[in-house]
Structures are given as C-alpha cells and as structure tokens.
Amino acid sequence: MRIFDRYLAQEFLGPFLFCVFGFTVVLLSGLLFQLTDLIFVNEVAVFTVAKMLLYRIPATAVMTLPIATLFATLLAVGRLVQDSEMTVMRGSGISFPRLILPILVLGLLISAGTYLASEYIVPQANHKFENILRQIIFSEGIPIVEENVFFHGGDDRYFYIGEVQTKTNELRNILVYQLGTSQFPSIVSAKTGMFQKNVWVLFDGVTQELDDDGFVQFETRFQRMEIVTEQEGEIFLGNQRTVDEMSRKELGEYIERFQRGGLKVRSFVVDYHMKLSLPMASFVFALFGAPLALRGKGGRSFGIVVSLIILLFYYVAISVSRSLGINEVLTPLMAAWLVNVLFAVAGFALLIRADRLR
C-alpha cells in the first residue's frame, strides 16, 4: 500500500504544483497590466509597483490552491483510469476509497495550509498592498476614507463608513464605537458627515449610552457633532482595513464590538464564517473529484472540461449563498457552509458507489 500511496501522491503533486504555478503567473500577469498604468499614468516608481506585485502573490497563490487541487485530482485519477492502471489496482482487492486516501489526505493538508496562510500571511500582505494604493490615491486628492471598512480612530474609538461620495467628499451611514469604563460602549450613528484634517463632522445622528446590562439608558439626537482626534488624515490610511485585510480573528473582534452595541453587521458575519469554509474547498474538491473521475474515460481532456464546469458552478453557488445569507434568507453559518456540505455529501455518495463501477 505504501507503494500505491507514493505513486498516487506523485501523480497528484505533479499537476497540482504545475497548476498552482501556472494559474498564479496568469493571474499576476493580469494584475501587472493594471499596475503598469500606475507607472505611466500616475508616475509611480517601478520599485513601488514591484512591491505591490510582490504583496499580491500570497493572496493570488492561495486563491489558486482549491482550483489546482480539483484539476490535479481529476487529472491524476483520470490518467490512471484511461491507462487501466486503476483497474489493475482495484483488481488486487483494494477498495477505491482506500486507493484515493493519499489524495484526500493531501486535500486536507492543502486546506489546512490555505487556512493558515489566509489567517497569518494574506491579510498582512493585502494590507500593505492596499496601503500603498491608498497613498497613491490620496496624493491625487481623493478622499482618504474608504467605504465599507473598519478602522481604529484613536482614543479607543472605532469607525465604520458605509458609503463615500467621491465627488462631494461626503460620508454616509457612519458608525462610531466609543469604548468607555462600562462593559458596553457608547454608539454614535450619523446619516452623513465629513472628515477634515483631524476633525470628524457628523450630521443628523443619534448618540446612545448603554448600561451594564446592554440596554439603552440614554439616547439623544443631534443635527451636528464634531469629534476631534489627535490623528491626521494620513494616519487613517494605515488604520483602514477591509475584510480581505483582516484575519478571521480580527474580523471576529470587530463584529463582537459592534454587535455588543446592538448594531447589525450581517455581511461581515457571513464573511467571518466564509474565512473558514472557503479554505476547506480543497478537501471538498478532492473528495468530490476523485470518484467523479472514475466515470470519465476521456483522461486529461475529461478532467479539464469537468474541472471548469465544477469551478463555475461552485463559485457561482458560493456567491448566491453569500447573497442569501446577507439578505437574511439563510443564517450566516448556513450561507457559508451550504455549498461545501452539498459537494461533500455528493462526494461521499459517489465514493460509496465507486466500487460498484467496473
């Protein structure tokens, strides 16, 4: 069995490494064309653009891992089926689930590696990439505050901006989370506002103070409020973080802060669960793809065509499921895991029936 395991692992790793390298190069090439405009249009230094490209490698490589796992699984098993090697192996009395165990183990290890990279490497690299881009945009006079991001505003104060009007520099749907001595924070929400130097000017809003049990003990409306900070505008460039710039742990901390204040951040809760479910795609693809490859006699051509179809269906289904979760049709946990569960169940069903195929 050790010989079979090594042989199947080698059949898998060859296409896997090739796909990771190939897809990463292709995706980075597309990004390079976009970044080239920064050199000629914005007169950004070549070294700066090279750093941006380097910071994008981790996210791009992680994105290719599930895709490469599916391609490698279908190509490896498909090649063995086409050359009748799988028939010989199964004819020796070894069950198909045991034969593909190396692929399942590798798929699980790839999923674990994807999660660790997504938690500790990718967010920091994305943050450095986005900060360089923000500095370039800020130099053109465009508002430094981005929409749909969290950031720390100093003095135990956290901000969330729902929308930014680029032409008028107006901010909309502003939430300010102020930590205090009590267990729960004070919450300031405003419909509109603006940021000038180190002053936040908020309009048409509500201030809420919560007691130790989390109930509103004081609420007042205001037409105009000014919040003075010690931080200049450039500092906020480094404080802003999108979901892609946060680890799962960091995103969970932001969600907890705002939910303790009674605020709904459902889209971020869905993304929080997806930061765990999406890395599991590699294992799910290995589980689903291996028994599926038994049904094809076209070898590598079958593997390539089926891989493209599966990937299209999977990522479209993920987008639909996420949308249903955000719009409260599904719970956030269900929205994040539904597609993986469906593929895993289908993979188990195919695996159970695999030994019936001759």
ChimeraX attribute file (.defattr): number of C-alpha atoms within 10 A of each C-alpha:
attribute: neighborCount
match mode: 1-to-1
recipient: residues
	/A:1	9
	/A:2	8
	/A:3	8
	/A:4	13
	/A:5	16
	/A:6	12
	/A:7	12
	/A:8	20
	/A:9	19
	/A:10	15
	/A:11	19
	/A:12	24
	/A:13	18
	/A:14	13
	/A:15	19
	/A:16	24
	/A:17	15
	/A:18	13
	/A:19	20
	/A:20	21
	/A:21	15
	/A:22	15
	/A:23	19
	/A:24	20
	/A:25	15
	/A:26	12
	/A:27	15
	/A:28	18
	/A:29	13
	/A:30	10
	/A:31	15
	/A:32	15
	/A:33	10
	/A:34	11
	/A:35	18
	/A:36	16
	/A:37	13
	/A:38	17
	/A:39	15
	/A:40	11
	/A:41	9
	/A:42	13
	/A:43	11
	/A:44	15
	/A:45	11
	/A:46	14
	/A:47	10
	/A:48	15
	/A:49	20
	/A:50	14
	/A:51	13
	/A:52	22
	/A:53	16
	/A:54	13
	/A:55	20
	/A:56	20
	/A:57	18
	/A:58	18
	/A:59	19
	/A:60	19
	/A:61	21
	/A:62	21
	/A:63	19
	/A:64	20
	/A:65	26
	/A:66	27
	/A:67	21
	/A:68	24
	/A:69	31
	/A:70	32
	/A:71	26
	/A:72	31
	/A:73	33
	/A:74	32
	/A:75	27
	/A:76	26
	/A:77	27
	/A:78	28
	/A:79	24
	/A:80	20
	/A:81	20
	/A:82	17
	/A:83	12
	/A:84	12
	/A:85	13
	/A:86	17
	/A:87	14
	/A:88	13
	/A:89	15
	/A:90	15
	/A:91	11
	/A:92	8
	/A:93	8
	/A:94	13
	/A:95	13
	/A:96	22
	/A:97	17
	/A:98	12
	/A:99	17
	/A:100	21
	/A:101	17
	/A:102	20
	/A:103	26
	/A:104	22
	/A:105	15
	/A:106	18
	/A:107	25
	/A:108	20
	/A:109	15
	/A:110	21
	/A:111	25
	/A:112	17
	/A:113	16
	/A:114	25
	/A:115	22
	/A:116	15
	/A:117	18
	/A:118	25
	/A:119	19
	/A:120	13
	/A:121	15
	/A:122	26
	/A:123	23
	/A:124	18
	/A:125	20
	/A:126	21
	/A:127	21
	/A:128	18
	/A:129	20
	/A:130	22
	/A:131	19
	/A:132	17
	/A:133	17
	/A:134	22
	/A:135	14
	/A:136	16
	/A:137	14
	/A:138	16
	/A:139	12
	/A:140	10
	/A:141	8
	/A:142	14
	/A:143	22
	/A:144	21
	/A:145	25
	/A:146	23
	/A:147	18
	/A:148	17
	/A:149	17
	/A:150	22
	/A:151	20
	/A:152	18
	/A:153	20
	/A:154	15
	/A:155	12
	/A:156	11
	/A:157	17
	/A:158	20
	/A:159	20
	/A:160	24
	/A:161	21
	/A:162	17
	/A:163	17
	/A:164	22
	/A:165	12
	/A:166	13
	/A:167	8
	/A:168	9
	/A:169	16
	/A:170	15
	/A:171	25
	/A:172	21
	/A:173	17
	/A:174	23
	/A:175	21
	/A:176	21
	/A:177	21
	/A:178	20
	/A:179	16
	/A:180	12
	/A:181	6
	/A:182	13
	/A:183	12
	/A:184	21
	/A:185	24
	/A:186	20
	/A:187	22
	/A:188	22
	/A:189	22
	/A:190	24
	/A:191	15
	/A:192	20
	/A:193	22
	/A:194	19
	/A:195	19
	/A:196	12
	/A:197	12
	/A:198	16
	/A:199	16
	/A:200	15
	/A:201	17
	/A:202	23
	/A:203	21
	/A:204	14
	/A:205	20
	/A:206	17
	/A:207	16
	/A:208	18
	/A:209	19
	/A:210	20
	/A:211	15
	/A:212	11
	/A:213	10
	/A:214	15
	/A:215	13
	/A:216	14
	/A:217	11
	/A:218	11
	/A:219	13
	/A:220	10
	/A:221	14
	/A:222	13
	/A:223	10
	/A:224	13
	/A:225	17
	/A:226	13
	/A:227	11
	/A:228	13
	/A:229	15
	/A:230	12
	/A:231	14
	/A:232	12
	/A:233	18
	/A:234	15
	/A:235	15
	/A:236	20
	/A:237	20
	/A:238	17
	/A:239	16
	/A:240	24
	/A:241	22
	/A:242	17
	/A:243	17
	/A:244	19
	/A:245	22
	/A:246	23
	/A:247	22
	/A:248	21
	/A:249	12
	/A:250	15
	/A:251	21
	/A:252	16
	/A:253	12
	/A:254	17
	/A:255	19
	/A:256	15
	/A:257	17
	/A:258	21
	/A:259	13
	/A:260	14
	/A:261	20
	/A:262	14
	/A:263	14
	/A:264	12
	/A:265	14
	/A:266	17
	/A:267	15
	/A:268	18
	/A:269	20
	/A:270	24
	/A:271	24
	/A:272	23
	/A:273	18
	/A:274	20
	/A:275	21
	/A:276	20
	/A:277	20
	/A:278	22
	/A:279	24
	/A:280	23
	/A:281	26
	/A:282	26
	/A:283	25
	/A:284	28
	/A:285	29
	/A:286	28
	/A:287	29
	/A:288	25
	/A:289	28
	/A:290	28
	/A:291	28
	/A:292	21
	/A:293	25
	/A:294	24
	/A:295	15
	/A:296	19
	/A:297	16
	/A:298	15
	/A:299	20
	/A:300	20
	/A:301	15
	/A:302	17
	/A:303	25
	/A:304	16
	/A:305	13
	/A:306	19
	/A:307	23
	/A:308	14
	/A:309	10
	/A:310	17
	/A:311	16
	/A:312	11
	/A:313	12
	/A:314	17
	/A:315	12
	/A:316	13
	/A:317	15
	/A:318	19
	/A:319	14
	/A:320	14
	/A:321	22
	/A:322	27
	/A:323	17
	/A:324	18
	/A:325	22
	/A:326	20
	/A:327	13
	/A:328	13
	/A:329	13
	/A:330	17
	/A:331	16
	/A:332	25
	/A:333	17
	/A:334	17
	/A:335	26
	/A:336	27
	/A:337	20
	/A:338	17
	/A:339	25
	/A:340	21
	/A:341	14
	/A:342	11
	/A:343	19
	/A:344	19
	/A:345	15
	/A:346	17
	/A:347	21
	/A:348	16
	/A:349	13
	/A:350	19
	/A:351	21
	/A:352	13
	/A:353	12
	/A:354	18
	/A:355	15
	/A:356	8
	/A:357	9
	/A:358	9
